[in-house]
């Protein structure tokens, strides 16, 4: 096949199983009717009629923003009021004692990409858990990096500190910069959340010990996309205080996104937040990220930044948004409870779920099981080692009996293979 792209771009083919399955579900709904299709594919909240949700107060405010503010350019760094609101929302009552800087990004994905580009070298390996959001790998490949994983869970189904520690040590021998992506709380795709004790183990016995032994840079990238859908969003942030007064060769970053917590998925508005004990390191973070932002997307959605600024300027409105979000968190929890209880009753193994959008069922042949489910108009995306169910989008009535159908598909696919 004739090729005219540059050498580094040759052979690129993008296949998105998740969105492909989502489109297949939409086609099935048109053909068979919404009530006859279970769309467990997409990470967006749907009500019990299957309609995508926007928090009512968010929608009302968004529609009221003057057109001039919707269409105007914003500063590359982001509106100052937005950045202040993003930092306040990220940390809540658990702001670490450190220098903190924030730069607007094209959603959480933009924030993640910005860290990988600026805190690792070409050819470096990025570390994350073996259950992960697929775009981590896509971003790494497209920026000339590699993705390596450690085992998220040990035999007791808790955070696997041994595997994590081993892989961090391994990379520090090979590289001057080690970027580590951790997705918690409400990890995608499992719904697992690391406890404060597990964070203590990670920070004290791995990150701090590694930093003491070397002048190399360790960058923690914490993906908090689903943090607002924990049972207690205030206490869910308590681990963040642990990033106070760390050695200057430890850089902590947070990928903040408005997509999930404020139900504005397609508006692609987020921020990368940097935390350091060193003022100069924090300033360097801001400058490096600003240049990359300007070169990639210039600036981001002004209307959505105005939205967050307005919410945090009005305590009554903020409380209303929080109350509306809590109601949907409760709905998702009820759906998950139905699925998990039925799974336990029939002996269907699932990974530990604490809260959040997704539940994961490990299996040997996920592609085949997913295809068998799709033939029954049940659309659940395959992962490398399992199937993901979006509790955020499956109506409560459709959750009943779903575990049994999934178990049957897995059993058949394993037998065929």
WOFEN-V928084 format. One record per residue. RES is the residue in one letter. SS is DSSP state (2 for helix, 1 for strand, 0 for the rest). Layout:
res ss
RES SS
RES SS
This chain:
res ss
X 0
X 0
X 0
X 0
X 0
X 0
X 2
X 2
X 2
X 0
X 0
X 0
X 0
X 0
X 0
X 0
X 2
X 2
X 2
X 2
X 2
X 2
X 2
X 2
X 2
X 2
X 2
X 2
X 2
X 2
X 2
X 2
X 0
X 2
X 2
X 2
X 0
X 1
X 1
X 0
X 0
X 0
X 0
X 0
X 0
X 1
X 0
X 0
X 0
X 0
X 0
X 1
X 0
X 0
X 0
X 2
X 2
X 2
X 2
X 2
X 2
X 2
X 2
X 2
X 0
X 0
X 2
X 2
X 2
X 2
X 2
X 0
X 0
X 0
X 0
X 0
X 0
X 0
X 0
X 2
X 2
X 2
X 2
X 2
X 2
X 2
X 2
X 2
X 2
X 2
X 2
X 0
X 0
X 0
X 0
X 0
X 0
X 0
X 1
X 1
X 1
X 1
X 1
X 1
X 1
X 0
X 2
X 2
X 2
X 2
X 2
X 2
X 2
X 2
X 2
X 2
X 2
X 2
X 2
X 0
X 0
X 0
X 0
X 0
X 1
X 1
X 1
X 1
X 1
X 0
X 0
X 0
X 0
X 0
X 2
X 2
X 2
X 2
X 2
X 2
X 2
X 2
X 0
X 0
X 0
X 1
X 1
X 1
X 1
X 1
X 0
X 0
X 1
X 0
X 0
X 0
X 0
X 0
X 1
X 0
X 2
X 2
X 2
X 2
X 2
X 2
X 2
X 2
X 2
X 2
X 2
X 2
X 2
X 2
X 0
X 0
X 1
X 1
X 1
X 1
X 1
X 1
X 1
X 0
X 0
X 0
X 0
X 0
X 0
X 0
X 0
X 0
X 0
X 0
X 0
X 2
X 2
X 2
X 2
X 2
X 2
X 2
X 2
X 2
X 2
X 2
X 2
X 2
X 2
X 2
X 2
X 2
X 2
X 0
X 0
X 0
X 1
X 1
X 1
X 1
X 1
X 1
X 1
X 0
X 0
X 0
X 2
X 2
X 2
X 0
X 0
X 0
X 0
X 0
X 2
X 2
X 2
X 2
X 2
X 2
X 2
X 2
X 2
X 0
X 0
X 0
X 0
X 0
X 0
X 1
X 1
X 1
X 1
X 1
X 1
X 1
X 1
X 0
X 0
X 0
X 0
X 0
X 0
X 0
X 2
X 2
X 2
X 0
X 0
X 1
X 1
X 1
X 1
X 1
X 1
X 1
X 0
X 0
X 2
X 2
X 2
X 2
X 2
X 2
X 2
X 2
X 2
X 2
X 2
X 2
X 2
X 2
X 2
X 2
X 2
X 2
X 0
X 0
X 0
X 0
X 0
X 2
X 2
X 2
X 2
X 2
X 2
X 2
X 2
X 2
X 2
X 2
X 0
X 0
X 2
X 2
X 2
X 2
X 2
X 2
X 2
X 2
X 2
X 2
X 2
X 2
X 2
X 2
X 2
X 2
X 2
X 2
X 2
X 2
X 2
X 2
X 2
X 2
X 2
X 2
X 2
X 2
X 2
X 2
X 2
X 2
X 0
X 0
X 0
X 0
X 0
X 0
X 0
X 0
X 0
X 0
X 0
X 1
X 1
X 1
X 1
X 1
X 0
X 0
X 0
X 2
X 2
X 2
X 2
X 2
X 2
X 2
X 2
X 2
X 0
X 0
X 0
X 1
X 1
X 0
X 0
X 1
X 0
X 0
X 0
X 1
X 1
X 1
X 1
X 1
X 0
X 0
X 0
X 0
X 0
X 2
X 2
X 2
X 2
X 0
X 0
X 2
X 2
X 2
X 2
X 2
X 2
X 2
X 2
X 2
X 2
X 2
X 2
X 2
X 2
X 2
X 0
